[in-house]
Amino acid sequence: MIRNIEPLLSQGDREIREILLHISDSLLREIRADRIMEKEVKVEGNSLIIMGNKIALDFRKIFLVGFGKASVPMAREMERILGDRIEEGIVNSPFPAKLERIKVNVASHPLPDEKTVKASQDIVELVKKAGKRDLVIVLVSGGASSLFELPVEGMSIEEEREIVKNAILGGMDIIQLNKLRISLSKVKGGKFLNYIHPAKCISLIISDVIGPPEYVGSGPTYPFGKGSKGCENFVLADNRYALEKAREIAEGMGIYAHISPTILQGEPRIISKNIIQELQEGITIWGGETTVKVNNGGKGGRNQELALYLAKEIKKKMGFICLGTDGIDGPTDAAGGVVDETTVERAKKLNIDLDYELSIHNSYWILKKLGDLIITGYTGTNLADICIAYVP
């Protein structure tokens, strides 16, 4: 899953990096959306079993729609599970793919555009075909807020895009951001259910949100307010799921592992100091999603920035890996970065002014020069961010 393990082991503290990279690589394989679906969703006889809940498959037709970074692997697994029971389906994805029974629309991420509107209208028209005796299965994963959108009347997608872009650059956290998105949308905040009614609705969710699951993808299938139509929502996995898997992997290696109760939130330069204070011997794991207020300049991502702020705090033999479980950290091709007690000294030898480059949020450039970017490509999941420390 991590494509550049050998180059990452060729510098810095190899002992520290081997542990961190093995845990992270194993974790990304364990939390793939298709593996989660395989564990939590199955058909037995004429029943669909979701997380132990039995739903009789006595519907006239089954339609399947989805949106998010994990929509393709989720849909592919549903094709395997349901086969020709699926009448028709469409998913919106940031990546092109081909499925057997389900159409894949490529839409824009992290900001919506005209392609998003067209792809989303396709989905709305499809679910309108569903009647009272039909079932609509909705697959929701992180990134859905951008990949599925129809703006409210009187607002263009360009106007909405600019509002959301400014909110992101201003460091708005995901809950605030998705509340804003709900207010601008005809399909978020449970409003998508108005198009699905009167069919039965089931939503399968892989959550990248730290907080209430109704904000995953801005809650298209969670009824907000009186009079909203209902849907059975199942959260198959979330950030805590990833943290527990990371702990299991570390303990399977014979290393003591601890999950911190502190959530990764706020600015990396601040949260890094809290992380250092919480370190224990062995493995310590944090989850969440920091926010970066971009005022000027550089190229980077929140995990890359957090890794470098942590590097500045290191005073003895130890290391950190910070990554986005979706493989995408900010507007870059990296998932995050790995640092250890050699990072700052290596940066000095390359004449990198860490303080200056971090002040303009140029973390990608720093880590690229150091050779310490984590490159995974599309991981097929999205359970927010994870930071792992190793203190031998």
C-alpha positions as a LaTeX table, in Angstrom:
\begin{tabular}{lrrr}
\hline
Residue & $x$ (\AA) & $y$ (\AA) & $z$ (\AA) \\
\hline
Met1 & 0.00 & 0.00 & 0.00 \\
Ile2 & 2.85 & 2.42 & 0.86 \\
Arg3 & 4.71 & 2.58 & $-2.45$ \\
Asn4 & 8.04 & 4.02 & $-1.30$ \\
Ile5 & 8.95 & 2.01 & 1.81 \\
Glu6 & 12.50 & 1.17 & 0.69 \\
Pro7 & 13.49 & 4.80 & $-0.08$ \\
Leu8 & 12.03 & 5.86 & 3.27 \\
Leu9 & 14.16 & 3.23 & 5.04 \\
Ser10 & 17.32 & 4.31 & 3.26 \\
Gln11 & 17.71 & 7.43 & 5.44 \\
Gly12 & 16.98 & 8.58 & 8.95 \\
Asp13 & 16.58 & 6.13 & 11.83 \\
Arg14 & 15.89 & 2.77 & 10.15 \\
Glu15 & 14.90 & 1.01 & 13.40 \\
Ile16 & 12.21 & 3.60 & 14.15 \\
Arg17 & 10.98 & 3.79 & 10.56 \\
Glu18 & 10.66 & 0.04 & 10.06 \\
Ile19 & 8.19 & $-0.16$ & 12.95 \\
Leu20 & 6.15 & 2.89 & 11.93 \\
Leu21 & 6.00 & 1.96 & 8.25 \\
His22 & 5.06 & $-1.67$ & 8.93 \\
Ile23 & 2.17 & $-0.64$ & 11.20 \\
Ser24 & 0.94 & 2.02 & 8.77 \\
Asp25 & 1.20 & $-0.17$ & 5.68 \\
Ser26 & $-0.59$ & $-3.06$ & 7.41 \\
Leu27 & $-3.27$ & $-0.68$ & 8.69 \\
Leu28 & $-4.05$ & 0.73 & 5.26 \\
Arg29 & $-4.53$ & $-2.80$ & 3.92 \\
Glu30 & $-6.79$ & $-3.75$ & 6.86 \\
Ile31 & $-9.10$ & $-0.74$ & 6.57 \\
Arg32 & $-9.77$ & $-0.85$ & 2.82 \\
Ala33 & $-13.45$ & $-0.22$ & 2.16 \\
Asp34 & $-13.95$ & $-3.56$ & 0.41 \\
Arg35 & $-12.53$ & $-5.44$ & 3.42 \\
Ile36 & $-14.81$ & $-3.50$ & 5.79 \\
Met37 & $-17.83$ & $-4.25$ & 3.58 \\
Glu38 & $-16.90$ & $-7.92$ & 3.35 \\
Lys39 & $-16.90$ & $-8.19$ & 7.16 \\
Glu40 & $-20.06$ & $-6.20$ & 7.84 \\
Val41 & $-22.41$ & $-6.88$ & 4.91 \\
Lys42 & $-23.59$ & $-10.23$ & 3.53 \\
Val43 & $-26.56$ & $-12.09$ & 2.10 \\
Glu44 & $-27.94$ & $-15.16$ & 3.83 \\
Gly45 & $-30.82$ & $-16.84$ & 2.01 \\
Asn46 & $-33.25$ & $-14.07$ & 1.14 \\
Ser47 & $-31.94$ & $-11.65$ & 3.77 \\
Leu48 & $-29.40$ & $-8.86$ & 3.69 \\
Ile49 & $-27.36$ & $-8.87$ & 6.92 \\
Ile50 & $-25.80$ & $-5.52$ & 7.86 \\
Met51 & $-23.76$ & $-5.45$ & 11.06 \\
Gly52 & $-25.92$ & $-8.30$ & 12.36 \\
Asn53 & $-29.21$ & $-6.63$ & 11.38 \\
Lys54 & $-31.43$ & $-8.73$ & 9.09 \\
Ile55 & $-33.38$ & $-7.10$ & 6.24 \\
Ala56 & $-35.66$ & $-9.27$ & 4.10 \\
Leu57 & $-34.91$ & $-8.94$ & 0.39 \\
Asp58 & $-38.55$ & $-8.93$ & $-0.65$ \\
Phe59 & $-38.33$ & $-5.78$ & $-2.76$ \\
Arg60 & $-39.51$ & $-5.43$ & $-6.34$ \\
Lys61 & $-36.30$ & $-3.67$ & $-7.41$ \\
Ile62 & $-33.02$ & $-2.67$ & $-5.74$ \\
Phe63 & $-31.27$ & 0.54 & $-6.83$ \\
Leu64 & $-27.78$ & 1.42 & $-5.62$ \\
Val65 & $-26.18$ & 4.87 & $-5.53$ \\
Gly66 & $-23.12$ & 6.24 & $-3.83$ \\
Phe67 & $-20.66$ & 9.10 & $-3.50$ \\
Gly68 & $-17.28$ & 9.48 & $-1.85$ \\
Lys69 & $-13.64$ & 8.51 & $-2.14$ \\
Ala70 & $-14.52$ & 4.92 & $-1.22$ \\
Ser71 & $-17.65$ & 4.68 & $-3.41$ \\
Val72 & $-16.05$ & 2.47 & $-6.09$ \\
Pro73 & $-14.69$ & $-0.29$ & $-3.80$ \\
Met74 & $-17.91$ & $-0.16$ & $-1.76$ \\
Ala75 & $-20.00$ & $-0.51$ & $-4.93$ \\
Arg76 & $-17.80$ & $-3.29$ & $-6.30$ \\
Glu77 & $-18.30$ & $-5.26$ & $-3.09$ \\
Met78 & $-22.06$ & $-4.68$ & $-3.22$ \\
Glu79 & $-22.06$ & $-6.05$ & $-6.76$ \\
Arg80 & $-20.37$ & $-9.18$ & $-5.42$ \\
Ile81 & $-22.82$ & $-9.46$ & $-2.52$ \\
Leu82 & $-26.08$ & $-8.71$ & $-4.36$ \\
Gly83 & $-25.23$ & $-9.65$ & $-7.96$ \\
Asp84 & $-28.15$ & $-9.41$ & $-10.36$ \\
Arg85 & $-30.48$ & $-8.32$ & $-7.56$ \\
Ile86 & $-29.21$ & $-4.80$ & $-8.37$ \\
Glu87 & $-31.56$ & $-3.30$ & $-10.94$ \\
Glu88 & $-29.44$ & $-0.23$ & $-11.69$ \\
Gly89 & $-26.81$ & 1.89 & $-9.99$ \\
Ile90 & $-24.63$ & 5.01 & $-10.17$ \\
Val91 & $-21.75$ & 6.17 & $-7.97$ \\
Asn92 & $-19.87$ & 9.47 & $-8.02$ \\
Ser93 & $-16.11$ & 9.07 & $-7.53$ \\
Pro94 & $-13.04$ & 11.30 & $-7.88$ \\
Phe95 & $-11.35$ & 8.44 & $-9.73$ \\
Pro96 & $-12.38$ & 6.68 & $-12.96$ \\
Ala97 & $-13.31$ & 2.99 & $-12.71$ \\
Lys98 & $-15.42$ & 0.37 & $-14.45$ \\
Leu99 & $-17.94$ & $-1.80$ & $-12.62$ \\
Glu100 & $-20.13$ & $-4.60$ & $-13.94$ \\
Arg101 & $-23.63$ & $-3.30$ & $-13.18$ \\
Ile102 & $-23.06$ & 0.15 & $-11.72$ \\
Lys103 & $-22.15$ & 3.31 & $-13.65$ \\
Val104 & $-19.23$ & 5.38 & $-12.32$ \\
Asn105 & $-19.41$ & 9.17 & $-12.75$ \\
Val106 & $-16.14$ & 11.03 & $-12.20$ \\
Ala107 & $-16.77$ & 14.24 & $-10.25$ \\
Ser108 & $-14.63$ & 16.98 & $-8.76$ \\
His109 & $-12.88$ & 16.89 & $-5.37$ \\
Pro110 & $-12.26$ & 18.71 & $-3.02$ \\
Leu111 & $-14.57$ & 21.36 & $-4.51$ \\
Pro112 & $-17.70$ & 20.75 & $-6.61$ \\
Asp113 & $-18.09$ & 21.96 & $-10.19$ \\
Glu114 & $-20.44$ & 21.57 & $-13.17$ \\
Lys115 & $-19.39$ & 17.91 & $-13.54$ \\
Thr116 & $-20.53$ & 17.36 & $-9.95$ \\
Val117 & $-23.93$ & 18.89 & $-10.67$ \\
Lys118 & $-24.46$ & 16.75 & $-13.77$ \\
Ala119 & $-23.31$ & 13.55 & $-12.00$ \\
Ser120 & $-25.53$ & 14.33 & $-9.01$ \\
Gln121 & $-28.55$ & 15.01 & $-11.20$ \\
Asp122 & $-28.00$ & 11.56 & $-12.74$ \\
Ile123 & $-28.26$ & 10.03 & $-9.28$ \\
Val124 & $-31.37$ & 12.02 & $-8.37$ \\
Glu125 & $-33.11$ & 10.97 & $-11.60$ \\
Leu126 & $-32.23$ & 7.34 & $-10.91$ \\
Val127 & $-33.65$ & 7.24 & $-7.38$ \\
Lys128 & $-36.85$ & 8.93 & $-8.60$ \\
Lys129 & $-37.54$ & 5.67 & $-10.48$ \\
Ala130 & $-37.84$ & 3.80 & $-7.16$ \\
Gly131 & $-41.37$ & 3.09 & $-5.95$ \\
Lys132 & $-42.96$ & 2.08 & $-2.68$ \\
Arg133 & $-41.98$ & $-1.59$ & $-3.05$ \\
Asp134 & $-38.37$ & $-0.82$ & $-4.00$ \\
Leu135 & $-35.12$ & $-0.43$ & $-2.04$ \\
Val136 & $-32.49$ & 2.27 & $-2.54$ \\
Ile137 & $-29.08$ & 1.50 & $-1.04$ \\
Val138 & $-26.91$ & 4.60 & $-0.57$ \\
Leu139 & $-23.13$ & 4.28 & $-0.11$ \\
Val140 & $-21.57$ & 7.28 & 1.65 \\
Ser141 & $-17.90$ & 7.90 & 2.37 \\
Gly142 & $-15.58$ & 10.84 & 2.97 \\
Gly143 & $-15.41$ & 13.29 & 0.10 \\
Ala144 & $-19.13$ & 12.93 & $-0.63$ \\
Ser145 & $-19.76$ & 16.60 & 0.22 \\
Ser146 & $-17.87$ & 17.64 & $-2.91$ \\
Leu147 & $-18.83$ & 14.68 & $-5.10$ \\
Phe148 & $-22.62$ & 14.92 & $-4.63$ \\
Glu149 & $-24.21$ & 18.34 & $-4.81$ \\
Leu150 & $-27.11$ & 20.32 & $-6.22$ \\
Pro151 & $-27.07$ & 23.95 & $-5.01$ \\
Val152 & $-30.16$ & 25.64 & $-3.60$ \\
Glu153 & $-32.31$ & 27.63 & $-6.01$ \\
Gly154 & $-30.75$ & 30.95 & $-6.96$ \\
Met155 & $-27.16$ & 29.87 & $-6.33$ \\
Ser156 & $-24.73$ & 28.70 & $-9.00$ \\
Ile157 & $-22.21$ & 25.94 & $-8.35$ \\
Glu158 & $-19.45$ & 28.51 & $-8.98$ \\
Glu159 & $-20.81$ & 30.74 & $-6.19$ \\
Glu160 & $-21.09$ & 27.80 & $-3.82$ \\
Arg161 & $-17.60$ & 26.61 & $-4.73$ \\
Glu162 & $-16.12$ & 30.00 & $-3.82$ \\
Ile163 & $-17.92$ & 30.11 & $-0.46$ \\
Val164 & $-16.74$ & 26.61 & 0.47 \\
Lys165 & $-13.18$ & 27.25 & $-0.77$ \\
Asn166 & $-12.86$ & 30.35 & 1.43 \\
Ala167 & $-14.21$ & 28.43 & 4.43 \\
Ile168 & $-11.64$ & 25.65 & 3.91 \\
Leu169 & $-8.74$ & 28.10 & 3.52 \\
Gly170 & $-9.92$ & 29.89 & 6.64 \\
Gly171 & $-9.42$ & 26.72 & 8.69 \\
Met172 & $-13.09$ & 25.91 & 9.34 \\
Asp173 & $-13.41$ & 22.47 & 10.96 \\
Ile174 & $-15.33$ & 19.66 & 9.22 \\
Ile175 & $-18.51$ & 19.93 & 11.31 \\
Gln176 & $-18.78$ & 23.71 & 10.76 \\
Leu177 & $-17.92$ & 23.26 & 7.10 \\
Asn178 & $-20.55$ & 20.59 & 6.54 \\
Lys179 & $-23.20$ & 22.64 & 8.35 \\
Leu180 & $-22.40$ & 25.41 & 5.89 \\
Arg181 & $-22.64$ & 22.97 & 2.97 \\
Ile182 & $-26.02$ & 21.72 & 4.19 \\
Ser183 & $-27.39$ & 25.26 & 4.16 \\
Leu184 & $-26.34$ & 25.68 & 0.50 \\
Ser185 & $-27.65$ & 22.35 & $-0.79$ \\
Lys186 & $-30.79$ & 20.67 & $-2.13$ \\
Val187 & $-29.47$ & 17.15 & $-1.34$ \\
Lys188 & $-27.50$ & 17.44 & 1.91 \\
Gly189 & $-28.84$ & 17.35 & 5.47 \\
Gly190 & $-31.36$ & 14.60 & 4.67 \\
Lys191 & $-32.83$ & 16.45 & 1.70 \\
Phe192 & $-31.77$ & 13.65 & $-0.66$ \\
Leu193 & $-34.39$ & 11.47 & 1.05 \\
Asn194 & $-37.15$ & 13.60 & $-0.48$ \\
Tyr195 & $-36.12$ & 12.28 & $-3.90$ \\
Ile196 & $-35.91$ & 8.65 & $-2.68$ \\
His197 & $-39.37$ & 8.61 & $-1.03$ \\
Pro198 & $-41.54$ & 6.48 & $-1.07$ \\
Ala199 & $-38.93$ & 3.72 & $-1.56$ \\
Lys200 & $-37.21$ & 2.16 & 1.44 \\
Cys201 & $-33.74$ & 3.59 & 2.05 \\
Ile202 & $-30.67$ & 1.97 & 3.60 \\
Ser203 & $-27.40$ & 3.90 & 3.88 \\
Leu204 & $-24.00$ & 2.26 & 4.41 \\
Ile205 & $-21.44$ & 4.73 & 5.72 \\
Ile206 & $-17.66$ & 4.71 & 6.02 \\
Ser207 & $-17.01$ & 7.77 & 8.17 \\
Asp208 & $-14.15$ & 10.26 & 7.96 \\
Val209 & $-15.83$ & 12.62 & 10.44 \\
Ile210 & $-14.78$ & 12.94 & 14.07 \\
Gly211 & $-18.17$ & 13.53 & 15.63 \\
Pro212 & $-21.81$ & 12.79 & 14.78 \\
Pro213 & $-22.12$ & 10.49 & 11.75 \\
Glu214 & $-24.89$ & 12.65 & 10.30 \\
Tyr215 & $-22.16$ & 15.01 & 9.10 \\
Val216 & $-20.38$ & 12.43 & 6.94 \\
Gly217 & $-20.75$ & 13.74 & 3.40 \\
Ser218 & $-22.94$ & 16.48 & 4.93 \\
Gly219 & $-25.60$ & 13.91 & 5.86 \\
Pro220 & $-27.56$ & 13.30 & 2.63 \\
Thr221 & $-29.48$ & 10.40 & 4.23 \\
Tyr222 & $-29.79$ & 11.71 & 7.79 \\
Pro223 & $-33.13$ & 13.46 & 8.34 \\
Phe224 & $-32.62$ & 16.98 & 9.71 \\
Gly225 & $-35.69$ & 18.78 & 11.00 \\
Lys226 & $-39.40$ & 17.94 & 11.06 \\
Gly227 & $-41.04$ & 16.31 & 8.09 \\
Ser228 & $-37.88$ & 14.71 & 6.70 \\
Lys229 & $-38.18$ & 11.21 & 5.29 \\
Gly230 & $-36.46$ & 8.34 & 7.10 \\
Cys231 & $-33.54$ & 6.07 & 6.26 \\
Glu232 & $-31.74$ & 3.26 & 8.10 \\
Asn233 & $-28.15$ & 4.45 & 8.44 \\
Phe234 & $-25.37$ & 2.00 & 9.28 \\
Val235 & $-21.89$ & 3.31 & 10.13 \\
Leu236 & $-19.65$ & 0.40 & 9.10 \\
Ala237 & $-16.37$ & 1.98 & 10.22 \\
Asp238 & $-14.96$ & 5.28 & 11.45 \\
Asn239 & $-11.70$ & 6.78 & 12.71 \\
Arg240 & $-11.91$ & 4.83 & 15.98 \\
Tyr241 & $-12.10$ & 1.63 & 13.91 \\
Ala242 & $-8.77$ & 2.59 & 12.31 \\
Leu243 & $-7.16$ & 3.41 & 15.66 \\
Glu244 & $-8.18$ & 0.05 & 17.12 \\
Lys245 & $-6.79$ & $-1.76$ & 14.07 \\
Ala246 & $-3.48$ & 0.10 & 14.43 \\
Arg247 & $-3.27$ & $-0.92$ & 18.08 \\
Glu248 & $-4.00$ & $-4.56$ & 17.20 \\
Ile249 & $-1.23$ & $-4.55$ & 14.59 \\
Ala250 & 1.32 & $-3.05$ & 17.01 \\
Glu251 & 0.43 & $-5.47$ & 19.78 \\
Gly252 & 0.66 & $-8.32$ & 17.29 \\
Met253 & 4.29 & $-7.25$ & 16.81 \\
Gly254 & 4.85 & $-7.50$ & 20.56 \\
Ile255 & 4.92 & $-3.72$ & 21.11 \\
Tyr256 & 2.84 & $-2.02$ & 23.81 \\
Ala257 & 0.33 & 0.32 & 22.11 \\
His258 & $-1.84$ & 3.07 & 23.55 \\
Ile259 & $-4.64$ & 5.07 & 21.90 \\
Ser260 & $-4.64$ & 8.66 & 23.10 \\
Pro261 & $-8.00$ & 10.17 & 24.11 \\
Thr262 & $-6.81$ & 13.46 & 22.57 \\
Ile263 & $-8.37$ & 14.10 & 19.15 \\
Leu264 & $-6.27$ & 15.60 & 16.37 \\
Gln265 & $-8.01$ & 18.92 & 15.86 \\
Gly266 & $-6.97$ & 22.54 & 15.55 \\
Glu267 & $-3.73$ & 23.77 & 14.03 \\
Pro268 & $-0.76$ & 21.38 & 13.69 \\
Arg269 & 1.69 & 23.83 & 15.31 \\
Ile270 & $-0.44$ & 23.75 & 18.48 \\
Ile271 & $-1.54$ & 20.10 & 18.59 \\
Ser272 & 2.08 & 18.96 & 18.08 \\
Lys273 & 3.03 & 20.27 & 21.52 \\
Asn274 & 0.15 & 18.36 & 23.14 \\
Ile275 & 1.18 & 15.17 & 21.34 \\
Ile276 & 4.75 & 15.40 & 22.63 \\
Gln277 & 3.48 & 15.73 & 26.22 \\
Glu278 & 1.41 & 12.55 & 25.88 \\
Leu279 & 4.14 & 10.25 & 24.57 \\
Gln280 & 4.60 & 6.88 & 26.22 \\
Glu281 & 7.14 & 4.16 & 25.58 \\
Gly282 & 6.07 & 1.90 & 22.73 \\
Ile283 & 3.39 & 3.00 & 20.28 \\
Thr284 & 1.00 & 5.91 & 20.86 \\
Ile285 & $-1.81$ & 6.53 & 18.36 \\
Trp286 & $-3.93$ & 9.62 & 17.70 \\
Gly287 & $-6.82$ & 10.12 & 15.30 \\
Gly288 & $-8.79$ & 13.05 & 13.95 \\
Glu289 & $-8.28$ & 15.83 & 11.47 \\
Thr290 & $-6.30$ & 19.02 & 12.04 \\
Thr291 & $-7.02$ & 22.26 & 10.19 \\
Val292 & $-4.54$ & 24.58 & 8.52 \\
Lys293 & $-5.29$ & 28.28 & 8.06 \\
Val294 & $-3.60$ & 29.09 & 4.77 \\
Asn295 & $-2.66$ & 32.75 & 4.53 \\
Asn296 & 0.01 & 32.61 & 1.85 \\
Gly297 & 2.20 & 30.64 & $-0.36$ \\
Gly298 & 3.30 & 27.08 & $-0.15$ \\
Lys299 & 2.20 & 23.58 & $-0.98$ \\
Gly300 & 1.42 & 20.96 & 1.63 \\
Gly301 & $-1.17$ & 19.13 & 3.68 \\
Arg302 & $-2.25$ & 18.99 & 7.30 \\
Asn303 & $-0.50$ & 15.66 & 7.98 \\
Gln304 & 2.74 & 16.77 & 6.35 \\
Glu305 & 2.66 & 19.96 & 8.40 \\
Leu306 & 1.92 & 18.09 & 11.64 \\
Ala307 & 4.81 & 15.67 & 11.01 \\
Leu308 & 7.27 & 18.55 & 10.62 \\
Tyr309 & 6.05 & 20.42 & 13.68 \\
Leu310 & 6.51 & 17.16 & 15.61 \\
Ala311 & 10.04 & 16.79 & 14.21 \\
Lys312 & 10.91 & 20.17 & 15.71 \\
Glu313 & 9.83 & 18.91 & 19.15 \\
Ile314 & 11.86 & 15.66 & 19.11 \\
Lys315 & 14.62 & 15.60 & 21.74 \\
Lys316 & 15.59 & 11.88 & 21.79 \\
Lys317 & 15.33 & 8.68 & 19.75 \\
Met318 & 11.74 & 8.46 & 18.46 \\
Gly319 & 9.65 & 8.92 & 15.35 \\
Phe320 & 6.22 & 9.86 & 14.01 \\
Ile321 & 4.17 & 9.02 & 10.96 \\
Cys322 & 1.20 & 11.25 & 10.11 \\
Leu323 & $-1.07$ & 10.34 & 7.21 \\
Gly324 & $-4.49$ & 10.65 & 5.67 \\
Thr325 & $-6.05$ & 7.19 & 5.40 \\
Asp326 & $-7.42$ & 8.10 & 1.96 \\
Gly327 & $-3.88$ & 8.60 & 0.63 \\
Ile328 & $-4.53$ & 12.27 & $-0.15$ \\
Asp329 & $-3.13$ & 14.98 & 2.12 \\
Gly330 & $-4.14$ & 18.44 & 0.95 \\
Pro331 & $-3.74$ & 19.26 & $-2.76$ \\
Thr332 & $-0.74$ & 16.90 & $-3.09$ \\
Asp333 & 0.12 & 13.38 & $-4.25$ \\
Ala334 & 1.30 & 12.41 & $-0.75$ \\
Ala335 & $-0.60$ & 10.78 & 2.11 \\
Gly336 & 1.59 & 12.41 & 4.75 \\
Gly337 & 5.11 & 12.21 & 6.12 \\
Val338 & 7.47 & 10.33 & 8.43 \\
Val339 & 9.97 & 12.05 & 10.74 \\
Asp340 & 12.45 & 11.00 & 13.41 \\
Glu341 & 15.23 & 12.45 & 15.56 \\
Thr342 & 17.42 & 12.96 & 12.46 \\
Thr343 & 14.91 & 15.09 & 10.51 \\
Val344 & 15.82 & 18.56 & 11.76 \\
Glu345 & 19.56 & 17.96 & 11.38 \\
Arg346 & 19.12 & 16.62 & 7.84 \\
Ala347 & 17.05 & 19.70 & 6.99 \\
Lys348 & 19.85 & 21.97 & 8.23 \\
Lys349 & 22.38 & 20.15 & 6.04 \\
Leu350 & 20.14 & 20.86 & 3.04 \\
Asn351 & 19.90 & 24.55 & 4.04 \\
Ile352 & 16.15 & 24.26 & 4.65 \\
Asp353 & 14.77 & 26.99 & 6.91 \\
Leu354 & 12.08 & 24.91 & 8.66 \\
Asp355 & 10.50 & 27.84 & 10.50 \\
Tyr356 & 10.16 & 29.96 & 7.37 \\
Glu357 & 8.88 & 27.16 & 5.13 \\
Leu358 & 6.32 & 26.11 & 7.73 \\
Ser359 & 5.18 & 29.73 & 8.10 \\
Ile360 & 4.13 & 29.64 & 4.43 \\
His361 & 2.75 & 26.08 & 4.75 \\
Asn362 & 5.37 & 24.62 & 2.43 \\
Ser363 & 5.49 & 21.22 & 4.12 \\
Tyr364 & 5.32 & 19.22 & 0.89 \\
Trp365 & 8.46 & 20.88 & $-0.47$ \\
Ile366 & 10.39 & 20.25 & 2.78 \\
Leu367 & 9.46 & 16.58 & 2.99 \\
Lys368 & 10.11 & 16.06 & $-0.71$ \\
Lys369 & 13.63 & 17.52 & $-0.35$ \\
Leu370 & 14.19 & 15.24 & 2.66 \\
Gly371 & 12.74 & 12.22 & 0.85 \\
Asp372 & 10.24 & 11.70 & 3.68 \\
Leu373 & 6.87 & 11.93 & 1.92 \\
Ile374 & 4.53 & 8.93 & 2.32 \\
Ile375 & 3.23 & 7.94 & $-1.12$ \\
Thr376 & 0.32 & 5.49 & $-1.29$ \\
Gly377 & $-1.89$ & 6.56 & $-4.17$ \\
Tyr378 & $-5.63$ & 5.98 & $-3.77$ \\
Thr379 & $-6.08$ & 3.66 & $-0.77$ \\
Gly380 & $-9.73$ & 2.71 & $-1.34$ \\
Thr381 & $-10.89$ & 3.99 & 2.05 \\
Asn382 & $-11.30$ & 7.18 & 4.09 \\
Leu383 & $-11.34$ & 7.05 & 7.89 \\
Ala384 & $-9.83$ & 10.50 & 8.53 \\
Asp385 & $-6.22$ & 10.97 & 9.70 \\
Ile386 & $-3.94$ & 9.01 & 11.98 \\
Cys387 & $-0.71$ & 9.87 & 13.75 \\
Ile388 & 1.51 & 7.11 & 15.17 \\
Ala389 & 4.51 & 7.64 & 17.46 \\
Tyr390 & 7.15 & 5.08 & 18.34 \\
Val391 & 9.40 & 5.52 & 21.37 \\
Pro392 & 11.59 & 2.42 & 21.84 \\
\hline
\end{tabular}
